Amino acid sequence: MPDQLRHAILGAGGVGGLIGACVAHGGAPVTMVVRRETLAEYPEQIQLESPFGKFQAPVARAAEVPACDVLWITVKATQLDSALSAVTNPESVRVIVPLLNGTEHVSVLRSKYGADKIIPATIAGEMERVGTGKFVHRSPFLRLHVLSTGRSLLGLTLDGFQKLGFDCRFIDDEPTLMWSKLVFLAPFALATTAAGAPVGEVLGDPQWRELAIGVVREACAVAVAEGAKVDADAVIAGSGKYPPGMRSSMQKDVEKGNPPELDAIAGPILRGAARYGMATPATQKLVKLIEQKSRN
């Protein structure tokens, strides 16, 4: 049975392009929500190049979020407030699935649109927009994890993703869902950005590796205090499986002179640690290095 839900993508970057292309490739109607000034030039078909395949998929385009069953929010955390101006009629949106980095955006969206409308989810992989309507997924893995409250509506959609090669799972426990990504994203993003090097070089350098492992342990300590089931030793062991040339989106943003998602990624660790009286020397050091680099 094909996915007949109406999907809209708010955020036509690497994550949004991948989700939009894969949903449309499966036959469901997809609308890419883009800035009004770019609407006329946005193509009728978007292109994705991925280890899962290379294909084009037809999409509609709009400057405002249309009536839809699923609104995927895939903007950078730094762009969330401005992007939400495109949600002019939230009553016409059945559910919202945010795929932002960090943890704190979920409560922001719930307070704005209502708890029942938000289905928390996380995505992990290296994706990038390389041109208007053109996207590349570079990592050999792609993990999409969704809170179990979305199973009845999104089960068919995730089945389609799974057939393409995604690792898709429904997770019962929200703190574990959200923190399981952050405890590996934060060390990876902060260390690669501060070092200006891909993950293989970071892990191969004793000083950078020590800082990255320090962030893992600090993040996991906060996560456990928040009720998440995470294991620092398992996260550290899993870091050796990253493709050595993999770079974080934060690293790419800093290299391009764009504002990094520093508050979204490091903020939950630092603020959580302050609440629980925990020390975070590794996280604080990497944040300061990135702030200095961003100002230069």
N, C-alpha and C positions, 0 to 999 in steps of 0.2 A: 504494500500500500504506500503510495507516495505521500510525502509531507505536503499537506494542503494549507498549512498555516500561512498567514500573511506576515512577512518579516520586514522590519525596517532596521537600517544600520545607521546609528548616529556616531559618526567618526570614521571617515574614509581613509584612515591610515593603514598600517600593516595588519593590525588585528582585525579591523573592520573589513578590510578588503578580503582577507582570508575567509572570514565567516560568511560574508556576502557571496563570494564566489562559490564556496562549497554548498551553501544552502541553495543558491540558484542552479548550480550544476545538478543538484538532486531533483530539480523540477518545481520547487516552491517559488511563489512570487516574492521578489525582493526589491525594496526601494532603498537606494543609497541616499542619505540625507547629507547634502553638501552645502557649502557657503553659497549664498545667492549669487555672488559675483563670479563663481565658477560653474554655475549650473548649466549655462549654455554650451560650454565646451566639454562637459562631462560625457564620456562615451556611453552608448547604448549597451555595450558589452564590456565587462571587465575581464582582465586576464590574470591568471594565477600560475606561477611556476613553483612547483613543490616536489619533494621526494614522493608525494602521493600521486603526482601526475601533472601534466600541463594542459590547461584548458581555458576556454572562454565561456562566459555565462552571461545571459541577458539580464539586465536590471532596469528598473525604473529609476528616475532621479527626481528629487524634490528638495526645496529649501526649508521645508517644515515637515515635521514628523506626520505622516498620514495615519489614518485609521489602520490599525494593525493588531495582530494577535501577539506578536513578540517584538519588542523594541530592544535591540542589542545596543548598549552604550559602550563604545570602544574608543572614546577620546582619551587623551592624556589627562591625568589628574589635574594638571595645571590649567586645563581648558574646560573643565566640567561646568563651572558656573556659567560661562558664556555660551557653551553648547546647549545648555538646557533651555535657552530662549527659543530654540526650534521646537520645543514641545509645547505647542500652543493650545492643544486640546487633549490633555492627559486622560480625560474620560473615554476617549476613543482608542486608547491603548489598553490591551488586555493585561499583559504583564511586561515588566521591564527586567532585563537580564544585564547587569553591569559587569563588564570585564576589565575594570580598572585595576591598576596596581595599588597595593595597600589594603587597609581594612576599614578605614573610617568613613569612606564614601557611602557605605551601605546604610548607616544611620542617617546620613544627610538625605539620601534618596527616600528612605522610609518616612522621614519627617515631612518631606515635600509632597510625596505622592501616596502615602499610606502603606502600612506594613504588608498588607495582603498582595499588593501589586509587585513587590520587589522579590526576585528570585536570585539570591547571591550566587556567584559563580567565579571561577578563576580559570585563566588560560596561561600556559607556559610553552614557550618555544621562541625561536628567532624569526620574526616576520618584519617585512619592511615594504613601504610603498616606494617604488622606483620610478614612477611616472604617473600621470593622471589616469586612473583606472587600471594601473599595472602594479602587480604585487608579487613579491617573492617570499617564500617560506624556506629558510635555509637550514634549519636544524633537522636532524633525522627523526626527531620526536615532536609530538604535539599533544599536550595534555589539556583536556577540557573537563573540569570537575564542577558539578552543579549541586546545589542543595537539594535534598530529596523532595522538598515540597514542589519542585518542578517536574517530577517524574511523569505525572499523568499527562501534562501538556506537552512536554519536550521529549518524551521517550522516543518518538518516531524520528525527530530531528537528530537526536544523538545517535540513534541506530545508523542513520545515514552517514554521519561523521565517522563512526566506528568502522564502517565498511570502507571508507576512504583511507583509513590508517590512523586516525586519532586514537588516543587513549582516553576514552570517555567513562566517567563514573559519576554516580549519584552518591553524595555524602550526607549522612544523617545529622552530623554534628557541625553546626555552623562555625564555632571557634576553630575546630580542627580544619575545616575546609579553608577558611581564610588565612590562618596562620601557617598552614602547611606549605603554601606558596611563599609567603613572606620570609620564612626562616631560611629558604635557599635563595630567593631573589635578592634580598637585602645584601648578604655577603658578596654575592656575585656582582650585583650592580655597583655597590659602593667600591669594592676593591678594583674592578676593571676600570671604573671611571677615574678613581684617584691615581691609579698606576698608568692609565692611558695605554693599556695593553689587553690583549684577549685573555680568556680565562686560563689557557694553557701556560702562558708566560707568568701569570699571577701565581698559579699553584706551583710553578717551578721555582719561584723565588722565595727563599725562606722567610724574609721579612713580610712580604705581601701575604704569603700564605698564613702566617701567624695572625695577621690582622683579620683576614677573612674568617679564619676559624674562630677567632675571638668574637666576631659579629654573630656567627652561628650560635655560639653558646649564649651570648647575651640575648639574642632574639628568641631562642628556645626557652630561656628562663622566663621571659615575659609571657611568651605564648602559654606555657604551662600554668602560670599564675592567672591567665585569662580563661583557663579551662580547656585549652587545646591539648590534644594527644599528639605530641611530637617528641622526637628523640634526636638530640644533638649529634650523637655518635653516628646514627644512621644517615643524617644529612651530610656530615663530613665524609663518610664513606661514599655516598652517592655523588659527591662533587667530582670524583675522579672519572665519572662517566660522561662528563660534559665534552662535546667536541672541542679540541684545544683552540681552534680558531674562533670560537663563539665570542661575540661581543654583546654587551648589554645595550638596551635602548637608551639608558641614561648616558652611557659612554658616547653613543652616537650623537645624542642631543648636545652634550657639552662640546664635542668636536665641531658641531655645526653652529655653535653659538646660541643654541636654543635653551630656554630655562629647563633645568633638570627636574625630575619628579622627586626631589630630595625630601620634601616634607611628607609626601605620601608614602615613601618607602622607608625612610629612617625615622620619621616622626612617631609612628605607632610604637616603635621600640623605645625611643627616648622618653616619650610621655608615659608609656606603660612602666618603664623602669622607675621613673620619678614617683609614680603612684605607689609602687611596691617597695621603694627604698633600695633599689638595686643599682649597682655601678655598671656603666657602659663605656669603659675607656676606649675600646677598639672602635665602636660605632662613632663615638664623638670625634676620634682622631680622623677617621676617613671622611666624615661630614665636613670637618674644617678644611681638609685638603681639597675637597671638591668645591667648597665655597670659594676658596682662594683661586682655584683653577677657573671657575665660572666668571670671576671678576676680571681676569686677565684677558 
